[in-house]
């Protein structure tokens, strides 16, 4: 009787223990209210702490929960969706999930501020600045911060690198992460430049030579970037058109004086084999060094193509 009673008692205790053991979870998965991830895909191991034996933990960590949000954006991971994915993976009853109803997911990134982008453009302008500029400054347009992947951040100007000019300039700034361009951002700035320019002190006629009596130099804010900023050597340059007084001289308003002027009498050196003679001719066009122009031999009235070799001097070589 005692043996029978002991057997029944043991059976009762055993049957009570079996469901407790079966109900005990094999894994505990914990997700915080907010997580930050790297990579394009969300895996459970990235966003959760998993307590389980190694094989199960490895299997759980590789479960895909969908696409990660883009840089600078957030996404929501819902508890109901995670449960659905886990159960569809054949893991129902093997885990306990501890997470709020919704988890906020952000992409691991770094912030590029408008100040950083502007500093990169200013550095480029500083490299391109003319030695003739006395001062310059930039006023930025509307710039928005950008999120880019984590890594070493550098900058590169993309596209045509035309010299910066006063007024609005648009730069295509490449944001580079670990040496590769992640995105290109348009940066619009207004550039103000001051430099010494030349101003006419009186009305100038076309082809009039320039000297200290007809121009003065003063520092002004540049309007177009086409202003003449080079040195004006006395009597080396002339104007290309009629200009009013108080006009800031532009590069297209000036040209070097020709060595030979149209309608002037010039020396013509004519070579024919070993024979060389010097004649008097008339220039039919303005000519600069090494340029070919038409001249008229005043003795024979013959028109020739001659090369300018010096002031008032041309040559013709006949074979």
Buried (B, 14 or more C-beta within 10 A) or exposed (E): EEEEEEEEEEEEEEEEEEEEEEEEEBBBBEBEEBBEBEEEEBBBBBBBEBBBEEEBBEBBBEBEBEEBBEBBEEBEBEBEEBBEBBEEBEBEEBBEBEBEEBBBBBBBBEEBEBEBBBEBBBEBBEEEBEEBBEEBEBEBBEBEEBBBBEBEBBBBBEEEEEEBBBBEBEBBBBBBBEEEEBBBBEBBBEBBBBBEBBBBBEEBEEBBEBEEEBBEEEEBEBBEBBBBBEEBEEEEBBBEEEBEEEBBBBEEBBBEBBBBBBEEEBBBBBEEEEEEEEBEBBBBBBBEEEBEBBBBBBEEEEEBEBBBBEEBBBBBEEE
